[in-house]
Amino acid sequence: MDLAPAIPIEIVFFCIHSLKDKDMIKKCRPLFHREFKEISTLIGQINWIQENCGIISKIKIGEILGISRFHVNSIQKNPMYVPQEYNKNNTRVLRNSNLSTEQEDKILDEIKAKQNDNDCMTPLMVRKFAQKVVYELSGFNKTFDRCWWKRFLARHHKSISVRNITLIEAKRASVTQDSIREFFSKIEGLLQLNISPKLFINMDETGCVSKPDKNIKMKCVVHLDSRVFPRKKENTDYRHISLISAITLDGESLKPMVIVPRKRYEKEIEKERWYSSMEYSFSESGYNTIKNMHEWVINVFAPYVLSIREEVGQPDAPCILIMDNMTAHGNSDVMNLFNNIGKVYVVFLPPHSSHFMQELDLLFFGVFKKFYKSLRSEDPSDSLVGKLSNIHKALYYASYFSTIQKSFRRAGFSLILNRDGNFSIQILKEKLEKIIKQGTE
C-alpha cells in the first residue's frame, strides 16, 4: 500500500490564509518555498512543517493542512493511513461536509440566485441555508459551524469566494439600458427649447441622521460564474431631519428646505442668524411628504423660477426639473402646481437609478454629508438648534460653484460656451455610455 498522498498546495495556502493568528501565519512562511511544494506524501508534509516552522502543535498542523489532530496522529503512527475524507482522485482533501453532492449543489445554486437578485449571502446566511437544506430532506436540525464553512469554501474555491461588498438600499438593483436611454432622449428633446442653465434644475432630499449601514462594506459570498455585479441590500432606516435641496446647471443652489419632526420650533430658532437662509416645514417622521412638496413648490421653486424669468426678460422661459419618481414628487396635486407655474417640464429618473444618475447624489450630497459629519463630531448636540446650525454650515461648504458643476458633469451634462458668448447645455456622450454600463453591469 502506498503512502498517503500529499495535500494539494492550493488547499494548504487557503488554510494558511484562513488562520487568524498572525504569529502562526509568519511561522508558515517556509511553506511557500519550492521544497515544500515538491513533497508528494502527507507524512512528508507533516515532518517538513515540524522541522522548518518552529514549535507548532499538532492542532495547528492539522489547521494548516485542513485535517484534524486525530488524523495527524494516525498518519504519524502509520504513514500509509489514508483519512476517509480523501477523495479518490486526490482533488479534495478537507474533511467531509456530511452533505451530499446534490445538497452542496443546491447551496451553490442559492448563492448564485441571491447574487443575481442583487442581494448576496453572507457566510452566516449560507450556513443557515445549509441547515435548512438538511432539515427539509432528513428532518434533523443540524448545526453548521465556521469550520464547516471554511471547508465548504475550500472545496468550492473555484466557484465561490468571499468579498467585501458595499451595501445598497433595497430595490436599488440594475436598471435597463432602454430606460436610461429613454431618459436622456427626453432631456435631449427638451433642450431644443433653448433651456437656460439657470432653469435646468435637479431636486432631491436627503436625511441628516446617518444610517448605520449606509455605504458600509460587508463580507459576502460571491458566485464566480454569475454575471451580476455583487451587491448586498441594507435594511436599516431611522427617522431623521430631511433636507430638500435643488441645484442648477448654472452652478447655483435654490433656497434649501428643512423638514423637522416638530410642530413648534420657530421660537427656538428664529433668533439665529441663519434662520432666514432656509425654509422650514413639518412632518411627523421627518421625511418628505406630499404636504412638504406642496410647500417646497410654493415657497421655494415657484419664486425662484419666476425671478429667473424676470431676470432674463422671458416670462414664459421653459424650465426642466429632474427628480426621482418618489410618490410625493409625482403626486397629481404637486404636478398641478408645476402646471400652474407654466412650462415646467418634469423629467423623472428611471426607477432605482438615483445613486448613479442623480446629480445631487453623485457629489453634492456626499460633500454635504462629509462636512455635516465633521461638524457633528465637533458639536454632537442633539438639540434642534445645533442640528440646523450644522446643516446650514455644511450646505455652505457643499454649495460651491465647482461642486455643483461637477455634480452635473458626473450625471452626463455640461455647459458649452457658444460663439455668441452664451452658454448651451450639452449631453456628454462618453458619460452616457459609462452611466449605462454602471447601471446594467
N, C-alpha and C positions, 0 to 999 in steps of 0.2 A: 504493500500500500504506500502511495506517495505521501510526502509531507503536505500539510495543509497549505494551499496556495496563498500568496500574499494578498493583502487588501489593496484594491486599486488606488493609485496615488491620488486621484481626484477626490475620492471619498475621504482619504486621510486629510487632505488640505481643507475640505469642507468642515470636518470635525474640529480641526485646529482653529479655524476662523469662528467657530461656534463657541469656543471657550470664553468664559467671562473673566477668568483670572489672567491679568496682563503679564504677571511674572511667569505663569505657565506658558503663555504664548511665546515669550522670549526664550524659554528653555527649548521650545520646539523649533527654533531657527535651523539647527543642523539637519532637520528632516527635509529641508528644501535642497540639500546637497544631492548631487548626481549619484553618489554612492548608495544613499538610501533608496533612491528611485529604482535602482537596478536590482534590489533584493527581490527574490522570487518566492520566498516562503514566509509564512506568518511567524514561525518561531524565529526566523532570522530578523524580521522586523522588530519583534519584542526585545530580542537580545541587543540589537543595534541601538534601540532607544535607551535601554538601561545603561549601555556603555558610553553613549555620547551626549546624553541630555541631562546629566547630573542625577540627583536623587529624585526620583519620581515614583510615586506609589503605584500599585497595580490598578487601583481605581482610575487614576489619571491616564495610565497606559491604555486602559480599556476605552476611556473617553476619546483619546487621540485616534484610536483605531476603529471606534464605533462598535465595540463589543463589550460585554460585561466582564467584571473581575473574575467571575466563575470560569469563563472561557479562557481568560489569560492564564489562570492556574492550571486548567485542564491541558492547555497546549504546552505549557512548560513541563508538565509531567509526561505528556505523550505528544510529541511533535507531529505525529500523524493524525491527531484528533482533529476532526473537521466539525465545527459547530453546525447544528441543524439549520441555522439561519442562512448558511451559504447557498447561493444559487448554483445550480449545477454548471452553468456556463461561466460562473465566477464574475458576473456583471453586477451583482448586488450583494453586499456583504453585511449590511446593517441588520439589526435584529428584526424578526418578523413583526408585522404590524397587527396580527390577528385579524386582518381583513382580507377578503378575497380580492382577486384582481378586478372582478366586476364591481365590488364595492368601492375600491380605490378609484376606478374609472368614473364612477358616479360622483365622487367628491371632486375630481378634476373637472368634470363637466359643469358642476355647480360653480366652481371658481371662475370658469370661463364665462358662464352665463351671467354671473354677477358683474363681471368686468364689462361685458357687452351692454349691461344695463346701467353703466356708469356708477356703480356702487360696489367697489372692490371689497372683498372679505379681508378681515384681519386674521392673524393666526388663531386667535381665540374663537372667532366665528367658524373657522374651518374645523377646529376640534369639536365644537358643539354640533356642527353638521354631521361629523363622523359618528358622534354619539347617537344622533337621530337616525342615521342610516342603519346602525346596528340594532337599535331598538325596534325599528319598523320591520326588520327581517327576522329577528330572533326573540324579541320581547324582553331582552336583557338590557338593563340600564348600565352600560359600560362607560367608564370614565377614561378619557384620552388626555394624558398629561403633556408637558412640554417636551419630555424626552421622546414621546411618540411623534410629536410634531417635527422635531429635528430629524428623526429617522425617515419620516414620510417625505420631508423636503429633500433629503439627500437621495432617496430612491427616485424622486421625480425631478431632479435638479435640471434636467433638460427641458422640462415642460413648464415649470413654475419657478418663481423667485420672489423675494421679499424686497420691496422698495418703499422709500418714503414718499407719500403721496399727499399733496395739498388738498384739504377738504374743501368741497364746494357746496353751496346751498342746494337742497333737494330740488330736483327738476331742472337744474342748470345743466342740461345734457347737450348733446350735439345738435346743431341747427342745420337744416338742409341748405345746400348751395342755392337752390331756387329761391328760397325765402330771402336770403342775403342779397342776391342779385335783384330781386323784385324791389327790395327796399332802396337800393342805390338807383335803380331805374326811375322810381318815383321822384327821388331827390333831383336826379338829372333833368327830368321833365319840368319840375318846378323852377329850376334855375334859369330856364328860358324866360321867366317872367322878370328877369333883371332884379333879383333879390339883393337888397343891401346887406352887407356883412353885419351891420348893427341889428338887423332883423332876421338873422339866421341863428336860432336860439336852441339850446338844449337845456331841458329842465329835468330834475330828479330830486329825490330825497334820500337822506342817509341818517342813520342813528348815531347819537353822540354818547352811547354807552357801548363799549366793546363787547362783542360776543366772545366767550372763552374759546370757542372752536373756530373763530374766524381766521381763515388763511393759515392755520397751523398745519403741520405735516404729521401723518400717522403711518406707521409701518403696516403695509397691506400686502396681500398675496397677489401676484400678477401672473396671469397665464401667458406664456411667451408666444403661443400660437394665435392669440386674439389680435385682431387689427384695431381694436378700440383703444384709444389712449386711456391709461388707467386713471380713474377718478374715484373719490370717496365723498359721499354726501354728509354734510353736517346736519345735526338735528337739534341744535340748541338755539333758543331765541329768548330774549328778555325784553321787558318793557323799557322804553327809553325815551329821551327827548329826541324829536326828529327835527332835522334841518332841511328846508326846501331851498334849493339853490338853482339858479339859471345863469348860464354864461352865453356870450355871443361870439361869433367868429371874428368880430372886431377886437376881441381881447378884453371886453368889459364884462362885469357881472351885475346882474339885477339885484335889487334890494333883497336880502335874504329874509326868509320867514322861519321862525322857530315855533314848533308845536310843543307845548308844555302840558303835562298831565295834571295841571292845577287850574281851577276856575279863577281863583283870586291870587293875582300875582303883581298887579300894576303898582300898588303902594310900595311893594318891596323893591322894585327895580326902577321906578320912574325917575328917581333922583340920580341914577347912574349916568355918566357922561355918554355911554354908548347906547342909551335907551332908544333914541330916535333913529339910530342907524339900522335897526331891524324891525320887521313886522312880527306880531305875536298872534298866536291862535291857540285854542284849547282843544284837547282830545283826551278822553279818559285814559287811554292806553299810551298816549304819546306818539301814536302812529298817524300817518296821513290818511284822512277820511274824505268822503265826498264834500262834507261841510268845509273842511280845511281847504280843499281845492277851490271851492267857490270863493272863499276869502282871498286865496292867492291870486286868482284870476282878476278879481275886482280891485284889490288893493295894491297889487304889485305888477302883474303882467299888463293889464289894460292901460294904466297910467304910463308905463314905460313905452309901449308901442305908440300910443298917441303922441307922446313927447318927441319920439324919434321922427314920426311922420311930419310933425310940425317943424322939426329941425331941418329936415331935407326938403321941405316945401311940397310934399306929396301926401295929401290927406288920405289917399287910398293905396299907399305903398304896401305891396304884399309882404307877408311875414311867414317864415317856416318855423314851426315849433316841433322839435324832435323829443319824443317821450317813449318810455316803455309802456306796455299795454296793461298796466296795473288797473284794477277795477275803477278806482277813484279817478284815474286820468281819463278814461274813455266813457265815463257816465254821460248819459244823454243831456242832463241838465248842464253839465260842465261844457259839453260841446256846443250847446245853445249859447252859452256865454261867449265862446270864441266866435260863433257866427254873428253875434250882435256887434262885436268889435269890427268885423268885416275883413275879408281877405286874409284870414289867418288859416294857413294850411297845416294841419296837424298830421305828422307822419309818425306812425308807431314803429318801433323796432321789432324785429322778429321775436317771437316768444323765447324767453330764457337766454337771450343773447347780450344782455346789457353788460355783462362782465368783460366782454371783449369788443363790443361795438359802441357803447355809450361814452360820449366824450367825458362827462363828469366822473364816471367810474374808472376811466383809463388813466387819469393822472390827478385831476383837481381834488377829488375826494381823498386820494391817497396822501397828498401833501397836507390837506386839512387835518386828516386823522393823525398824521405824524406829529404835527405841531400841537394838536389838541392833547395827545397822549403825553407829550413832554411837559406841557403846561399843567396837566393833571398831576403829574409826578411831583411838580414843584408846589402846587396848591391843590391837595387832594380833597378839598372841602366839598361836601355833598349838598351844600346849600344851593338853592336855585340861582342866587346872585353869582356865586362862584362859578357854577357851570356855564351860565350865559356869558359871563365875562371871558372865560376861556374860549368859548365858541367864537366870540367877537374877535379876540386876538388871533386865533388860528385862521379865521377867514381872511384877516388882513394879510397874513403871510401866504395864503393859498391863492389870492386874487391878483397876483402879478400878471402883467400882460403876457410875458413869455410862457408862464404856466398854462394859461388858458389857450394860447395859440398851439402849444404842444399837445394839449388835450384833444383839440380838433384834428390836428395833423395825425395823431395816432388812430383816430377814427376814420381817416381817409379824406379829410377836407383841408383845403389850404387857400390862402389869398394870393392872387396873381395881380401884379401891377400892370395895367394896360398902358398903351402908348399915350392915351389921352390923360393920363395921370390918375385915373380912377382904379379902384380895386374890383376884381371879379372873383367869384368863388369857383374853385376847380376841384374835381374829384381825382384823387391820386390813384392811378390805376395799379401801381405796384403795391400800394397799401391795401387796395381792394382784394387783390389776389392773396395777400398774406392773411387778411381777415377771413376770407373764405376757407383757406387751408386750416387756420386755427380753429374755426368753428365746426369743421366737419371731419377733422382727422380722427 
